[in-house]
Amino acid sequence: MRNLAWIAVLVPVAVGLLSGHLPDPRRDAGPAKTSGGAETADGWNRISIPADARGHFLVEAEVNGTPVTFLVDSGASSVVLSPEDARRIGLTPDRLRFTERYRTANGTVRAAPVELREIRIGQLAQRYVPASVNEAPIGISLLGMSFLGRLESWAVEGGRLALYW
């Protein structure tokens, strides 16, 4: 039930993202860090990520070994990479097929399905994660349900997002 409540909160974030009204990681407090930063590991199977000044959860992950900043978005069915982040991890537009269509507040957008070898946040790692590369520029990549749904659970507790695996 708590997860459904957060979907209602995070869907507007996704709408803001696609409309250009989204948290700007260069302007806001910044993402949780995978080492030495605000992210904390509370044991072998829990990571806690603080909300930024706007109440959004930003996290610095490694995708196939390359740092990528994500906005955690339970309203996104998939992990969605910005074209810029996709290029940085070696997924160039000429090698992608934009066959997926997503309906958003700004209309239909095209995306290319991909599989990411690994997404790592601190000691949490998931391998072979289904994802999409957005064809149009977006301000930040989204950590959606193709990642979150594989966790044991996740919850917002006292202004922090806890990921359990």
Accessible surface in RSA format (square Angstrom, percent):
REM  Atomic radii and reference values for relative SASA: ProtOr
REM  Chains: A
REM  Algorithm: Lee & Richards
REM  Probe-radius: 1.40
REM  Slices: 20
REM RES _ NUM      All-atoms   Total-Side   Main-Chain    Non-polar    All polar
REM                ABS   REL    ABS   REL    ABS   REL    ABS   REL    ABS   REL
RES MET A   1   189.34  98.1 146.78  97.1  42.56 101.3 134.58 114.4  54.76  72.5
RES ARG A   2   150.21  63.1 145.11  74.0   5.11  12.2  61.82  84.5  88.39  53.6
RES ASN A   3    54.87  37.8  54.00  52.2   0.87   2.1  15.06  36.2  39.81  38.5
RES LEU A   4   114.63  63.8 107.61  77.0   7.02  17.6 107.90  75.8   6.73  18.1
RES ALA A   5    59.59  54.8  48.30  74.5  11.29  25.7  57.45  80.9   2.14   5.7
RES TRP A   6    58.35  23.4  58.27  28.2   0.08   0.2  44.55  23.8  13.80  22.4
RES ILE A   7    58.73  33.4  58.73  43.8   0.00   0.0  58.73  42.3   0.00   0.0
RES ALA A   8    71.58  65.8  51.26  79.1  20.32  46.2  60.08  84.6  11.49  30.4
RES VAL A   9    78.55  51.7  70.49  63.8   8.06  19.4  75.20  65.3   3.35   9.1
RES LEU A  10     5.81   3.2   5.81   4.2   0.00   0.0   5.81   4.1   0.00   0.0
RES VAL A  11    62.26  41.0  62.24  56.3   0.02   0.1  62.26  54.1   0.00   0.0
RES PRO A  12    79.72  58.1  68.95  62.9  10.77  39.1  72.34  59.7   7.38  45.9
RES VAL A  13    16.22  10.7   9.69   8.8   6.52  15.7  15.92  13.8   0.30   0.8
RES ALA A  14    15.16  13.9  15.13  23.3   0.03   0.1  15.16  21.3   0.00   0.0
RES VAL A  15    59.63  39.2  59.06  53.5   0.57   1.4  59.53  51.7   0.10   0.3
RES GLY A  16     9.96  12.3   0.00   N/A   9.96  12.3   9.78  26.8   0.19   0.4
RES LEU A  17     3.72   2.1   0.00   0.0   3.72   9.3   0.00   0.0   3.72  10.0
RES LEU A  18    43.24  24.1  23.13  16.5  20.11  50.5  24.08  16.9  19.15  51.5
RES SER A  19    42.27  35.7  20.32  27.1  21.95  50.6  20.07  42.7  22.20  31.1
RES GLY A  20    56.46  69.6   0.00   N/A  56.46  69.6  28.40  77.9  28.05  62.8
RES HIS A  21   146.75  80.2 127.02  88.3  19.73  50.5  99.16 102.2  47.59  55.4
RES LEU A  22    26.24  14.6  14.78  10.6  11.46  28.8  17.35  12.2   8.89  23.9
RES PRO A  23     2.46   1.8   2.46   2.2   0.00   0.0   2.46   2.0   0.00   0.0
RES ASP A  24    33.75  23.6  31.33  31.2   2.42   5.7  10.95  25.8  22.80  22.7
RES PRO A  25    30.41  22.2  19.94  18.2  10.48  38.1  20.25  16.7  10.17  63.2
RES ARG A  26   201.95  84.8 163.51  83.4  38.44  91.5  85.22 116.5 116.72  70.7
RES ARG A  27   140.34  58.9 107.84  55.0  32.49  77.4  74.08 101.2  66.26  40.2
RES ASP A  28    23.97  16.8   7.60   7.6  16.37  38.7   5.36  12.6  18.61  18.6
RES ALA A  29    89.84  82.6  41.00  63.3  48.84 111.1  54.56  76.8  35.28  93.5
RES GLY A  30    20.95  25.8   0.00   N/A  20.95  25.8   8.65  23.7  12.31  27.6
RES PRO A  31    18.93  13.8  11.81  10.8   7.12  25.9  12.25  10.1   6.68  41.5
RES ALA A  32     3.32   3.1   0.06   0.1   3.26   7.4   0.89   1.3   2.43   6.4
RES LYS A  33    93.43  45.6  92.39  56.7   1.04   2.5  61.84  55.7  31.59  33.6
RES THR A  34    43.20  30.7  25.65  26.0  17.55  41.8   7.80  10.5  35.40  53.5
RES SER A  35    97.57  82.5  73.45  98.0  24.13  55.6  49.35 105.1  48.22  67.6
RES GLY A  36    94.39 116.4   0.00   N/A  94.39 116.4  45.69 125.4  48.71 109.1
RES GLY A  37    34.07  42.0   0.00   N/A  34.07  42.0  14.10  38.7  19.96  44.7
RES ALA A  38    55.20  50.8  37.21  57.4  17.99  40.9  49.01  69.0   6.20  16.4
RES GLU A  39    22.20  12.7   7.35   5.6  14.85  35.3   0.38   0.7  21.82  17.8
RES THR A  40    60.69  43.2  56.70  57.5   3.99   9.5  56.85  76.4   3.84   5.8
RES ALA A  41    62.73  57.7  31.47  48.6  31.26  71.1  31.47  44.3  31.26  82.8
RES ASP A  42    74.45  52.1  37.81  37.6  36.64  86.6  23.71  55.8  50.74  50.6
RES GLY A  43    36.91  45.5   0.00   N/A  36.91  45.5  33.16  91.0   3.75   8.4
RES TRP A  44   218.15  87.5 207.64 100.5  10.52  24.7 176.93  94.3  41.23  66.9
RES ASN A  45    78.45  54.1  78.45  75.8   0.00   0.0  13.25  31.9  65.21  63.0
RES ARG A  46    57.19  24.0  57.19  29.2   0.00   0.0  14.25  19.5  42.95  26.0
RES ILE A  47     0.35   0.2   0.35   0.3   0.00   0.0   0.35   0.3   0.00   0.0
RES SER A  48     1.75   1.5   1.75   2.3   0.00   0.0   1.61   3.4   0.14   0.2
RES ILE A  49     0.00   0.0   0.00   0.0   0.00   0.0   0.00   0.0   0.00   0.0
RES PRO A  50    35.38  25.8  30.01  27.4   5.37  19.5  30.01  24.8   5.37  33.4
RES ALA A  51    34.22  31.5  14.12  21.8  20.10  45.7  14.12  19.9  20.10  53.2
RES ASP A  52    15.78  11.1   1.58   1.6  14.20  33.6   8.24  19.4   7.54   7.5
RES ALA A  53    96.39  88.6  50.24  77.5  46.14 105.0  63.17  89.0  33.21  88.0
RES ARG A  54   119.40  50.1  87.63  44.7  31.77  75.7  36.68  50.1  82.73  50.1
RES GLY A  55    36.14  44.6   0.00   N/A  36.14  44.6  25.56  70.1  10.58  23.7
RES HIS A  56    28.07  15.3  28.07  19.5   0.00   0.0  15.17  15.6  12.90  15.0
RES PHE A  57     3.65   1.8   3.65   2.3   0.00   0.0   3.65   2.2   0.00   0.0
RES LEU A  58     2.23   1.2   0.21   0.2   2.01   5.1   0.21   0.1   2.01   5.4
RES VAL A  59     0.00   0.0   0.00   0.0   0.00   0.0   0.00   0.0   0.00   0.0
RES GLU A  60    31.86  18.3  31.86  24.1   0.00   0.0  17.74  34.3  14.11  11.5
RES ALA A  61     0.06   0.1   0.00   0.0   0.06   0.1   0.04   0.1   0.02   0.0
RES GLU A  62    65.69  37.7  65.09  49.2   0.61   1.4   6.06  11.7  59.63  48.7
RES VAL A  63     0.00   0.0   0.00   0.0   0.00   0.0   0.00   0.0   0.00   0.0
RES ASN A  64    35.73  24.6  19.91  19.2  15.82  38.1   5.78  13.9  29.95  29.0
RES GLY A  65    54.53  67.2   0.00   N/A  54.53  67.2  27.74  76.1  26.79  60.0
RES THR A  66    31.13  22.1  29.73  30.1   1.40   3.3  11.50  15.5  19.63  29.7
RES PRO A  67    71.16  51.9  70.44  64.2   0.72   2.6  70.44  58.2   0.72   4.5
RES VAL A  68     0.39   0.3   0.00   0.0   0.39   0.9   0.39   0.3   0.00   0.0
RES THR A  69    29.45  20.9  25.59  25.9   3.86   9.2   9.93  13.3  19.53  29.5
RES PHE A  70     0.00   0.0   0.00   0.0   0.00   0.0   0.00   0.0   0.00   0.0
RES LEU A  71     0.00   0.0   0.00   0.0   0.00   0.0   0.00   0.0   0.00   0.0
RES VAL A  72     1.66   1.1   1.66   1.5   0.00   0.0   1.66   1.4   0.00   0.0
RES ASP A  73     0.00   0.0   0.00   0.0   0.00   0.0   0.00   0.0   0.00   0.0
RES SER A  74     4.43   3.7   0.01   0.0   4.41  10.2   0.01   0.0   4.41   6.2
RES GLY A  75    33.08  40.8   0.00   N/A  33.08  40.8   3.94  10.8  29.14  65.3
RES ALA A  76    12.61  11.6   5.60   8.6   7.01  15.9  12.61  17.8   0.00   0.0
RES SER A  77    80.62  68.1  60.00  80.1  20.62  47.5  50.56 107.7  30.06  42.1
RES SER A  78    14.31  12.1  13.63  18.2   0.67   1.6  10.62  22.6   3.69   5.2
RES VAL A  79     0.00   0.0   0.00   0.0   0.00   0.0   0.00   0.0   0.00   0.0
RES VAL A  80    14.78   9.7  14.78  13.4   0.00   0.0  14.78  12.8   0.00   0.0
RES LEU A  81     0.00   0.0   0.00   0.0   0.00   0.0   0.00   0.0   0.00   0.0
RES SER A  82     4.39   3.7   4.39   5.9   0.00   0.0   1.10   2.3   3.29   4.6
RES PRO A  83    13.58   9.9  11.97  10.9   1.61   5.9  12.86  10.6   0.71   4.4
RES GLU A  84    78.05  44.8  75.66  57.2   2.39   5.7  56.11 108.5  21.94  17.9
RES ASP A  85    19.31  13.5  19.31  19.2   0.00   0.0   0.07   0.2  19.24  19.2
RES ALA A  86     0.66   0.6   0.66   1.0   0.00   0.0   0.66   0.9   0.00   0.0
RES ARG A  87   112.78  47.4  99.18  50.6  13.60  32.4  43.45  59.4  69.34  42.0
RES ARG A  88   125.43  52.7  96.41  49.1  29.03  69.1  66.40  90.8  59.03  35.8
RES ILE A  89    23.27  13.2   0.09   0.1  23.18  55.9   3.96   2.9  19.31  52.4
RES GLY A  90    34.75  42.9   0.00   N/A  34.75  42.9  30.28  83.1   4.47  10.0
RES LEU A  91    33.00  18.4  31.96  22.9   1.05   2.6  32.42  22.8   0.59   1.6
RES THR A  92    48.05  34.2  48.05  48.7   0.00   0.0  45.90  61.7   2.15   3.3
RES PRO A  93    63.34  46.2  56.58  51.6   6.76  24.6  57.01  47.1   6.33  39.3
RES ASP A  94   129.04  90.4  85.96  85.6  43.08 101.9  52.05 122.5  76.99  76.8
RES ARG A  95   169.31  71.1 135.31  69.0  34.00  81.0  55.63  76.0 113.68  68.9
RES LEU A  96    24.90  13.9   9.24   6.6  15.66  39.4  10.61   7.5  14.28  38.4
RES ARG A  97   185.15  77.7 175.51  89.5   9.64  23.0  73.67 100.7 111.47  67.6
RES PHE A  98    35.38  17.7  22.95  14.2  12.43  32.3  23.14  14.0  12.24  35.0
RES THR A  99    78.01  55.5  50.23  50.9  27.78  66.2  45.02  60.5  32.99  49.9
RES GLU A 100    52.61  30.2  47.65  36.0   4.97  11.8  25.47  49.3  27.14  22.2
RES ARG A 101   133.77  56.2 106.17  54.1  27.60  65.7  44.67  61.1  89.10  54.0
RES TYR A 102    58.09  27.1  56.16  32.0   1.93   5.0  51.48  38.7   6.61   8.1
RES ARG A 103   221.27  92.9 188.88  96.3  32.38  77.1  67.29  92.0 153.98  93.3
RES THR A 104    32.33  23.0   7.55   7.7  24.78  59.0  18.35  24.6  13.97  21.1
RES ALA A 105    69.69  64.1  22.63  34.9  47.06 107.0  35.95  50.6  33.73  89.4
RES ASN A 106    85.16  58.7  48.35  46.7  36.82  88.7  27.71  66.7  57.45  55.5
RES GLY A 107    35.74  44.1   0.00   N/A  35.74  44.1  33.91  93.0   1.83   4.1
RES THR A 108    86.63  61.6  54.10  54.8  32.53  77.5  29.21  39.2  57.42  86.8
RES VAL A 109    26.46  17.4  22.32  20.2   4.14  10.0  26.46  23.0   0.00   0.0
RES ARG A 110    93.98  39.5  90.04  45.9   3.94   9.4  27.72  37.9  66.26  40.2
RES ALA A 111     0.09   0.1   0.09   0.1   0.00   0.0   0.09   0.1   0.00   0.0
RES ALA A 112     0.13   0.1   0.13   0.2   0.00   0.0   0.13   0.2   0.00   0.0
RES PRO A 113    67.59  49.3  50.82  46.3  16.77  61.0  51.11  42.2  16.48 102.4
RES VAL A 114    25.07  16.5   8.30   7.5  16.77  40.4  19.53  17.0   5.54  15.0
RES GLU A 115   114.46  65.7  87.00  65.8  27.45  65.4  25.40  49.1  89.06  72.7
RES LEU A 116     0.59   0.3   0.59   0.4   0.00   0.0   0.59   0.4   0.00   0.0
RES ARG A 117   122.70  51.5 118.75  60.5   3.95   9.4  44.90  61.4  77.79  47.1
RES GLU A 118    32.73  18.8  32.73  24.8   0.00   0.0   2.41   4.7  30.32  24.8
RES ILE A 119     0.00   0.0   0.00   0.0   0.00   0.0   0.00   0.0   0.00   0.0
RES ARG A 120    84.59  35.5  84.49  43.1   0.10   0.2  24.32  33.2  60.27  36.5
RES ILE A 121     0.00   0.0   0.00   0.0   0.00   0.0   0.00   0.0   0.00   0.0
RES GLY A 122    20.06  24.7   0.00   N/A  20.06  24.7  14.76  40.5   5.31  11.9
RES GLN A 123    67.95  38.0  42.45  31.0  25.49  60.7  29.44  62.7  38.51  29.2
RES LEU A 124     1.99   1.1   1.99   1.4   0.00   0.0   1.99   1.4   0.00   0.0
RES ALA A 125    38.54  35.4  12.82  19.8  25.72  58.5  12.82  18.1  25.72  68.1
RES GLN A 126    17.70   9.9  13.55   9.9   4.15   9.9  15.96  34.0   1.74   1.3
RES ARG A 127   113.91  47.8 105.99  54.0   7.92  18.9  49.84  68.1  64.07  38.8
RES TYR A 128   116.87  54.6 111.73  63.6   5.14  13.4  80.43  60.4  36.44  44.9
RES VAL A 129     0.00   0.0   0.00   0.0   0.00   0.0   0.00   0.0   0.00   0.0
RES PRO A 130    72.57  52.9  71.54  65.2   1.03   3.7  72.57  59.9   0.00   0.0
RES ALA A 131     4.42   4.1   0.00   0.0   4.42  10.1   0.00   0.0   4.42  11.7
RES SER A 132     1.01   0.9   1.01   1.3   0.00   0.0   0.00   0.0   1.01   1.4
RES VAL A 133     2.27   1.5   2.27   2.1   0.00   0.0   2.27   2.0   0.00   0.0
RES ASN A 134     4.57   3.2   4.20   4.1   0.38   0.9   0.00   0.0   4.57   4.4
RES GLU A 135    75.02  43.1  58.70  44.4  16.32  38.9  23.97  46.4  51.05  41.7
RES ALA A 136    46.07  42.4  41.40  63.9   4.67  10.6  45.71  64.4   0.36   1.0
RES PRO A 137   106.86  77.9  88.72  80.9  18.14  65.9  88.82  73.3  18.04 112.1
RES ILE A 138    17.07   9.7   4.08   3.0  12.99  31.3  10.94   7.9   6.13  16.6
RES GLY A 139    46.29  57.1   0.00   N/A  46.29  57.1  25.65  70.4  20.64  46.2
RES ILE A 140     5.98   3.4   2.50   1.9   3.48   8.4   5.98   4.3   0.00   0.0
RES SER A 141     0.00   0.0   0.00   0.0   0.00   0.0   0.00   0.0   0.00   0.0
RES LEU A 142     8.56   4.8   8.56   6.1   0.00   0.0   8.56   6.0   0.00   0.0
RES LEU A 143     0.00   0.0   0.00   0.0   0.00   0.0   0.00   0.0   0.00   0.0
RES GLY A 144     0.00   0.0   0.00   N/A   0.00   0.0   0.00   0.0   0.00   0.0
RES MET A 145    63.44  32.9  58.30  38.6   5.14  12.2  58.54  49.8   4.90   6.5
RES SER A 146    20.38  17.2   8.99  12.0  11.39  26.2  19.66  41.9   0.72   1.0
RES PHE A 147     0.00   0.0   0.00   0.0   0.00   0.0   0.00   0.0   0.00   0.0
RES LEU A 148     1.80   1.0   0.06   0.0   1.74   4.4   0.06   0.0   1.74   4.7
RES GLY A 149    50.63  62.4   0.00   N/A  50.63  62.4  21.60  59.3  29.03  65.0
RES ARG A 150   117.41  49.3  82.81  42.2  34.60  82.4  39.40  53.8  78.01  47.3
RES LEU A 151    14.94   8.3   0.21   0.2  14.72  37.0   0.46   0.3  14.47  38.9
RES GLU A 152   142.35  81.7 111.55  84.4  30.80  73.3  36.05  69.7 106.30  86.8
RES SER A 153    51.44  43.5  45.47  60.7   5.97  13.7  37.25  79.3  14.18  19.9
RES TRP A 154    14.80   5.9   9.97   4.8   4.82  11.3   5.96   3.2   8.83  14.3
RES ALA A 155     7.52   6.9   6.84  10.6   0.68   1.6   7.52  10.6   0.00   0.0
RES VAL A 156    24.49  16.1  10.55   9.6  13.94  33.6  10.55   9.2  13.94  37.8
RES GLU A 157    63.63  36.5  52.04  39.4  11.59  27.6  36.27  70.2  27.36  22.3
RES GLY A 158    84.57 104.3   0.00   N/A  84.57 104.3  46.65 128.0  37.92  84.9
RES GLY A 159    42.70  52.7   0.00   N/A  42.70  52.7  30.20  82.9  12.50  28.0
RES ARG A 160    75.66  31.8  75.66  38.6   0.01   0.0  41.13  56.2  34.53  20.9
RES LEU A 161     2.26   1.3   2.26   1.6   0.00   0.0   2.26   1.6   0.00   0.0
RES ALA A 162     0.47   0.4   0.47   0.7   0.00   0.0   0.47   0.7   0.00   0.0
RES LEU A 163     0.05   0.0   0.05   0.0   0.00   0.0   0.05   0.0   0.00   0.0
RES TYR A 164    49.64  23.2  49.64  28.2   0.00   0.0  40.99  30.8   8.66  10.7
RES TRP A 165    79.55  31.9  51.88  25.1  27.67  65.0  53.58  28.6  25.97  42.1
END  Absolute sums over single chains surface
CHAIN  1 A     8050.2       5881.9       2168.3       4485.7       3564.5
END  Absolute sums over all chains
TOTAL          8050.2       5881.9       2168.3       4485.7       3564.5
